[in-house]
């Protein structure tokens, strides 16, 4: 268990295989926990991720863009991470792409 206060910067360090990537993947909903729950600003990552995600920022040691994802896929991913609700994320992404064209 750990708690990060508002305004704090938190670094997750550990040996290879310690679970750092899995932990962050669950907090950002890239993976669904098989047991338990986590809370971001008192919002469950399982039942209320959209509201909690607006309080979360993640910076990885590597490039945050992936070769196998298209520009549109990246926009979907980062919109969801920022808490854009699933029912409107397509409209937001399409609008962003229209602005860039």
C-alpha positions in Angstrom: 0.0 0.0 0.0 1.2 3.5 -0.8 -0.3 6.9 -0.9 0.7 9.9 -2.9 -0.5 13.3 -1.7 -1.8 16.0 -4.0 1.1 17.9 -5.5 3.7 15.2 -4.7 6.0 13.7 -7.2 6.4 9.9 -6.7 8.9 7.6 -8.3 8.5 3.8 -8.3 11.8 2.1 -8.2 12.7 -1.6 -7.9 14.7 -4.5 -9.2 13.8 -6.1 -12.5 10.7 -8.3 -12.2 9.6 -6.5 -9.0 6.2 -5.5 -10.6 6.7 -1.8 -11.3 5.4 -2.0 -14.9 2.5 -4.3 -13.9 1.6 -1.9 -11.1 1.6 1.1 -13.4 -0.2 -0.8 -16.1 -3.0 -1.6 -13.6 -3.2 2.0 -12.4 -3.6 3.2 -16.0 -6.0 0.4 -16.9 -3.7 -1.2 -19.5 -4.2 -4.3 -17.4 -7.1 -5.2 -15.2 -6.2 -6.4 -11.7 -7.1 -10.1 -11.0 -7.8 -9.2 -7.4 -8.2 -6.0 -5.3 -8.6 -2.4 -6.4 -6.7 0.8 -6.4 -8.0 4.4 -5.9 -6.9 7.6 -7.5 -8.3 10.7 -5.7 -10.8 8.3 -4.0 -12.0 7.0 -7.4 -11.8 3.2 -8.0 -9.7 2.3 -11.0 -12.2 -0.5 -11.6 -15.5 1.3 -11.3 -14.7 5.0 -11.7 -11.5 5.2 -13.7 -12.5 8.2 -15.8 -12.8 10.5 -12.8 -9.6 9.2 -11.2 -7.5 9.4 -14.4 -7.8 13.2 -14.5 -5.6 13.2 -11.4 -3.0 10.9 -12.7 0.2 11.6 -14.7 2.7 8.9 -15.7 6.2 9.5 -17.2 8.1 6.4 -18.2 11.8 6.1 -18.7 11.3 5.2 -22.4 9.5 6.9 -25.2 5.8 7.2 -24.6 4.9 6.6 -28.2 4.8 3.1 -29.6 5.6 2.1 -33.2 2.8 -0.4 -33.4 0.1 2.2 -32.6 -1.2 4.7 -35.1 -1.6 8.4 -34.4 -5.3 7.7 -33.8 -4.6 4.8 -31.4 -2.3 7.1 -29.4 -4.9 9.8 -29.2 -7.5 7.2 -28.0 -5.0 5.9 -25.4 -4.0 9.3 -24.0 -7.6 10.6 -24.1 -8.7 7.6 -22.0 -5.7 8.1 -19.6 -6.8 11.7 -19.2 -10.3 10.6 -18.2 -12.2 11.3 -21.4 -15.4 9.1 -21.0 -15.5 6.1 -23.2 -18.8 7.2 -24.8 -17.4 10.4 -26.1 -13.7 9.6 -26.7 -14.3 8.8 -30.4 -15.8 12.2 -31.0 -12.9 13.9 -29.1 -10.3 12.0 -31.1 -12.1 12.7 -34.4 -12.3 16.4 -33.6 -8.6 16.5 -32.7 -7.7 14.8 -36.0 -9.9 17.2 -37.9 -8.1 20.2 -36.3 -4.7 18.8 -37.3 -5.6 18.1 -41.0 
